[in-house]
Amino acid sequence: MLEYIQRNQECPPERGLRLYEKFVDAPEFVAYRDFPEQVAAYADYFRDRGIEPGTRVLFPFETSSAVIFSFLGLMEIGAVPLSVKPFVLNTPRDAYQEFLGRVAQDFDASCVLQVPSLATIDLPVAALPLPPAGIRRAEGTDARLRTPGDDELAFVQFSSGSTSFPKGIPVRQGQLRANLAMITRTDGRKPEERVSSWLPLYHDMGLVGGMLSCFAVGCDLLLAEPVTFLFDARGWWEHMGQERAIGTVIPNFAVDYSLKMMQDLDPEELAEIDLSRMRSIYLGSEPINLPNLNAFLDLMAPAGLRRDVFMPCYGMAEVVLLVASRPVGSDIRVVPSPSGVPSISVGRPMPEFTVRLRAEDGRECAENELGEIELAGGSLAACYFDQPRPLGGDDGFYATGDIGFVDDGELFITGRISDRIKVNGQSFFAADFEQAVEQLSFVREGRTAVAQIGGQIVVLAEVDRPAREDVEGSRAQIVEHLIQTIGVTVQAADVHYLRPGQLPRTSSGKLQRRAIVAAYEQGQLEGLTLGSPARAGEEATTR
């Protein structure tokens, strides 16, 4: 990574990192040509405080220039940043302190970077203060950065934690270089272009796909915090048009949220936004809601947003980030899954990887047959951090836990093994039901969890007041809608309405399904229609 930072010293003075607190305000600007001197100054500061090659630093990755240069400065030393989520106000303080303490203990962190969000947190290890503002190297000191070897550990990122406590994934310099090459050749970005991102930097999509990929190419990065997008989704799209951004990387949530926030705009208002330069929006991290994606494309047509701009993709922290993607400028491809539910292509796997699918009985899948996706080669990590057992099995293939199928050489992701719902021998997935339920106007977007518990398909949803006032009628609507869209009959007594905020999520916003099922089975969820989970009921059936 550092060799890209050094090379970018030759960039024009107007090219670099632009950090926005609000999209309408002028950004903080740091020219790429100033990066090497800044990184070297931060490295000197940390060395003076005892940081050495191999020192493990717990690293709550806030979105600020000081934290970004701290990350690169630690990399220059050869220290190991353990990249974790920072503390945010809607997180229970005790839970965050417990999380931070467990990461520090499990991964033997020597210190924690004292970012501003930790001001009220009891730190589990010694504090490593941020360098003072405006820090510079001594006059005449050489600021040339080193080029780390391929096997050197660059940083540790963490899995989403949707099924267990997040696992540490060691990202080595060679693997990072390889995956950055896959990302930037797929979208074809050029140094003179601009990319926008507001994804959190502790997440692989935000760190690698949003930020480091821009540093690798030397293109302008327009960077903001996630909350900036949440407060002003419309402003973000306007901002990308005004700043002539050609690409970004987002989860499906961003499409759903933008549609909700902008659907009442008139075509004349939308025509004032110029998105005609946009050509590559990586769309990943979670199941894609196809009806919402099409509705958003229809909505944004007056703004010049082309229908081929979205690039559905597939990736994971274990490979640094990217595994497969639709190529830039190609139409979204949708085919029926083996269970008949529409499924979106995430393109062909990168040629550096070997990908196969394995059925439940252990045999390798034929085309259009559901199976677990297994990977080998490419930028796959050798093992989880501080764990000797290889990620790959005896034949070198890593079982991802993701289920999908292949059609005409392209990969389709249908869900996680833990999300599979079986009805009369057919495989469906929780996201199929959740997206169908959320098509109903009285169900709150992104506030539904579906699981198969004891043969019953249980629907847990937050709904608006009309549904709460007519529980039986709205339950019947959900049951009928699932019959029409999925072809599966769910019992009305297994449809439950929750109070807000009861569905636990990971730091990246994914549902913690095991925790949700456990809470349901133990009677820990509160809602208007929750009865005893132990009640005997009829099993779900296909139509």
N, C-alpha and C positions, 0 to 999 in steps of 0.2 A: 504493500500500500504506500509506503513512504517514497518509493521511487516515482509514483505518480505525483505526489505532492511536490517533490523536487523538480520534476519536469515542468509542472505548471508554473514555475517561476518565470518561464518564458512567455506566459500568456499576456495578452494586451492588458493594460492597467484597469480597464473598465470591466474585466471579467472576474467573477468570483462568487462568494457566498453572500446572499442577501437574506437577512433575518427579519421577519415581520411580527410585530405584536398585534397589529391590525392591518388588514389588507389595504385600507385606504390611507395609511400613514407611510411616511418615508421609512425605508428599512435601515437597519444597521448593515454596513457594507464592509467586507474584508476582501481585498483583492487577492487572487490566487498567488500573485507574485510575492506577496508578503507572508504567505503561509510558512515557508521553510524557516524564516527567522523567528516567527511566533512559536512554532513547534519546538525549535531548538531552545528557546528561552524557557518554555514550560518544562522541557526535559531537564534543564539545568536546575530549575527551582525544585523539582521533585527529587533529583539526585542529592541536593543539599539537605533534604529531609530524610535521607536514608533509603530511598527507593532504588532498588538494584534490579538487574536482569532476573526474571523469575518471580519477583515480588508479586503477590496476589492482592489486588486492590478491589474491594467491593465498590462497584461503580454505578450509582443511581443516575441513569442517563437522562438528564434534563436537556431541553432544547435551548441551548445558549452557546455563544461563541466560546466562553470560558470553559464550558464542559467539553465542547468539541475539541478544543486545543489541548485540554487535559488528556483526552482519549488518545490523541495523536502523539502527545508528548510522552505518555507512558509507553506507547508502542515504540517510540524512538529509543527509549532506554532498554526495551526488551522485557518490561514488566507485563503483567497479565491483568487487564481489566476484566472483572466479572460483571458483565453488563446486565443490570436489573432495573426494574421499574422504579421511578422515584415515588415519593409520597405525594398523594393528591388528597384534597380536602374531603372527598366523598368516600375515602377509604377509612375504615375503623383503625385508629392509631394502634391499638393493642395487636390487631391482626398483622399490621404492617411491621411492627417491631418484631413480632414472632417470625415473620417471613424473613426479614433481614438477618435476624440472629441465626436462623437455621441455615441460610445460605453461607453466612460467615463461618459457622461451625463445620458444615458438611464439606466445604471446599477450602478450609484452612486459610481464610483471608487474613492478611496482616493488618490491614487498615481499611477505612472507608472514606471515599472522597466526600468532603463536607460541603455538599451542594446546598443551596438555600432552602430547599423543601425539607431538609432534615433538621431544621432549627428547633423543632419541638419534639424530636425523636430521641429516645435513649439509644445511643449507639452501642452495638455489640462488640466493637473493636476500636482501636485508636483512630482518631479523626486525622485525615490528611487534608489540610486547608487548601482551598483553591488559591492559585497565584493571584497577587494583587493586580488590579486593572492597570493596563498600560505597561506591563512588564516587558523589558527588552534585554537582549544580551549585551555584554560588555562591548564597547566600541572596538571594531577591528577583528572580532571573533568570527571564525568561519561558521556559517550556518548550514553547511552542506549536510543533508540527512543521509543516513546509511541505507543500504539496500538489504533487508533481511533475507535470509535463506528460506527456501520453500518449506522446510520442516519446522521453522520457528513458529511458536504459538503467538498469534496476533491478539486474540481475545477469546473470551468464553461467552457464548450466548445461550439462552435457555429455551427449552421447548415450552409450548403454550400452557401446559399444566391442566389440560381439559379432563384428563383421566387420572392423574396422579400429581405429586409434587413435581414442579418443573425439573427437568434433567439438564445438566450442563453439557453443552456441545463445544468441544475445542475447535476453534477455527484457526487453521494454520495458514501461513502466508501464501503458500502455493495453492491451496484450495480456494482461498479468497480471490487470488488473481484469476484462477480458472473460472470461477462462477461469475465474476465481474465481466469477463470476456464473453460469456454466454449471454448475459443480460444486455450488454451494449451492442453486440452484433445482431441480436434479435430485433431490437427496436431501431438500430441504425442511427443513433443520435450522433451529432457532430459537435466539435468544440465550440462552434459559433452559435449553437442553439441553447435554449433554456428549458429547464425541467422544474416542475413545482412539486413540493411535498409538504404534508403536515402530519405524516404518520409519526408515532413515537419512535425515538431513536433506540430504545431498549428492545424493540421488536425487529426481527430479521428483515421484514419488508421495508421498514423505515430506515434502518441503519444501512443495509446493503443495497436494497433496491432504490431507496429514495436518495440517500446521501452519498455513500461511497462510490456508487456507480457514476455520479457526476464528477467526483474528484478524480476518478480513473480516466475519464474522457477530457476533463478540463472545461466542461460546459457550465454555464451559469446555473446555480441552484437557488431557487426561490423557496425558502424554508420558513415554516411557521409551526406553532404548537398545535396539537389536536383540538384544543379548546377554541382556537381561532376559527377553525372550520365549523365547529359546533355552534358557535355564536353567529356565524355569518356564512352559511353555505352558498347563498347567492353571490355574496361578495367574493368568494374564492373563484367561482367560475368567471365573474367579471374581471377579477384580477389577472387570471391566466390569459384572458383575451387581450387586456390592455398591455400586459408584459410580453405578449407574443410567445407564450410557452408552447412547446410542441408535444410535451408529454408529462405523465405523472404515473404514480402507482397507488392503487387504492383497494380496499376490501369492498365486497358487495354492499356492506352497510352504507357506504358513502353514496351509492346510487339510490338506495332506498330512502336515505335521509334527504338527499338533494331533491328527489321527486316530491317528497312530502313538503319540503320547505318552499318549493318553487312552482308547484302545480297550478297555483292560482294566478300566475303571471300571464298577462296578455301576450299574444304573438308579437305585438308591436314593441313591448318591453323587452322581450327575449331577442328581438332582432337588433337591439342596441348592443348586445354582447357579441363580440366577434371571436368565434372559436374555429374559424376556418383554417387556422394554422395547426390545430391539434391533429396529431396523426397516430399517437401511441399511448393508450391508457392501459397499463397492466392491471388486470382485474383478478384478484385471487384471495387467498386466506380463508375463505368460507364459501359455502354453496351459493351459487348465483341464482337470484330470483329472476327468471326469464321474463315473466309478465311485466315486472317493474322495470327491467332493463329496456324492454321494447317501448314501454310507456315513456320512459325518460328520453329515449332517442327520438320518439315522436315529438315530445314536448320541446326538445332543444333543437329541432330542425331549423327554426327561424334564426337561431344563433350560428348556423353554419356547421354544427357538429355532425360529422359524417357517421354513417352507420357502421363503417369498417374501422372506427377508431379504437374500439375496445378490443383488448387482447386477453381473453380468458387464459389463465396460467395456473400451474400447479407447482408447488414447492414445499420445502420444509427446512427447519433449522439444521437438521442433520446433514444436509448437503450444502450448507451456507445459505442458500435460498432457492434458486430456480432449478426445476427439473424439466418442465415442458411449458410451451406457450404457443398460442396461435401466432403466426407471423404477422408482422406489421402490414396493414393495408388489406387484410383478408376478412371476408365476411364471417360473422359468427355462424358456426355450424351446429345444428340441433338434430339429433336422431332419437328415436325411442330406445330407452334402456331395455334390457331383457325382461323387465317387469312391466314395460309399456309406458313408463313415466318419461316425459321429455328430458333429455340429457344434453349438456353443452360440451362440445369438444374443447379441450385445453391444448390441442395441437399435438405435434409429434414430440417425443422426448428428445432432449438435446443429444447429439450423436456421441458425446463423451460417456453417456450412461448406457448400461445394458439394463433393459426393463423387461420383466416377465410378469405374468399373472398366474396365481396358483389357486385352484379350486379347493373347496373344503375337504375333499378327500385326498388332497396332496398332489394331484396331477396338474400338469401345466394346462392352462386354459386355451381353448380355441378362440378364434375371433368371435365377437359378440357374446361372450360368455363371462358372467360375473366371476371375479376372483380377487384375491388380495394382491396388491401391487408390491413387487419386490424389485430392489435396485442393487446394482453393483457398479463399481468404477466411478468415473467422473470426479466430482468434488466431495464424495461421501466421506464423512469422518470415519476414522478407524474404530473408535469406541467412544462411549460417553466419558466425560471428564472425570478423572480419578477412578475409573472403573476398568479393570484389565480385560474384561470379556469383550471380544470384538462385536461390533454392530452386526456384521455379516455372519451368516451361518457357516457350516463346514464348506459350502461351495462359494462363499463370499457374498451372497445376496442378503440384503437387509429387508426384513419384512416390515413394511411401513405401517400396517394396521389400517390402511385405506383400501376401500373396495372400488373397483371400476371395471371397465371393459375396453377393448380395442375395436375400432371400426375403421377399416381402410388405413391402417397404420397410425391413426390418431387415438389419443387417450381420452377417456371419459371417466370422471370421478363421480361415484354415486353416493359415497358416504364412508363413515368409519365402521369397522367391525363392531365396535361397541354400540353403534347407532342402528344396527341392522334390526329390522322388524320383519318377522316371517309370518306369512299368512297362507295357509293351504299350500305350503311348499314354495311359495314365491317370496323373493327377497325385495323388501322395500326398505326405506331409510327414514330416520326421524325427520330429516330436512324436507322430504317429500310431503309429509303431513303438516309440518309447521308452516311451510310456505303456502300450502293450500288453505289452512285455517286462517292465515293472516291476509288472505284475499278478501275476507269478509270485513265490511266497513267498521263493525263494532269491536273487532279484535285489534289490540294495540300492536303496532309494527315492532317486530323483534322481541316480543314479550310472550312467547309461546315455547313450551317444551313438550315433546311427545316421547313416550318410552313404552316398551312392551314389558309388562310386569305380571308374572304369573299367567301368561297367556292372554291377558287383556291389554289392549292399546289404551293407554292413559293419556289424556290431553289436559295439560295445565296451561291456563291462559289468563292474561290480564285483559279485561274488557271494559268498554265504556259503560256509562250509566244505563242507557236503554236496555242493554243485555242483562245487566244486574237486576233491573226491575222486572224483566220477563225471563227468568232463568230457564224455565222449561221450553219456552218458544225459541230462545236463542240457542239452547243446546240442540234442539231439533234441527235448526238451520245448519249448525256445524256438522251434525251427523249426515244430513242430506248432501251437504256440499262435499264431504269426503267421499261419499258414494259416487257423486258425479265426476269428481276430479281424479281420484285415486282408484276408485272401484272397490273400496274396502268399507265394510260396515263396522262402525265403532258404536258401542253401547252408550246411550245418552247418560247413564249413571257413571260412566268413566270420563265424562267431560267435567272438569273442575275449574272454577274461577278463583284466581289468587288475588291477594292484596299486593299492591305494588312493591317491587324490590325484593321479592322472595326467591328469584332464580339466580343462584350464584354463578359468576362468570370468571373467566381467567383474566389476566392482565391485558390480553389482546381482545377481550370482548366475547370470547367463545363460551358457550354454555358448559358448565361443569356437570356433565350428565350423571356421573356416578354419585356426586354429592346430591344432586336433585332427586335421583331415585332413592338414595338412602334416607333423605329427609322425608320423602313421601311415605316410604315404608314404615318409618319410625313415628309418623304422625306429627312431624315438626313443622309442616306447612300450614299456614292459616288462610282460610278463604271462605267465600260465601257458600260453596257447594261441596266442600271436602267432607267426606264421611270417613268411615273406617276403611283403610286400604286392604284389610284382610278379607273384605266381603267377597263371597263367591259370586262370580258373574260369568255370563256367556263369553266365550272367546270371540275375537273379531273374525269376520269371514269376508272373503272376496265376494263381489256382487255376482 
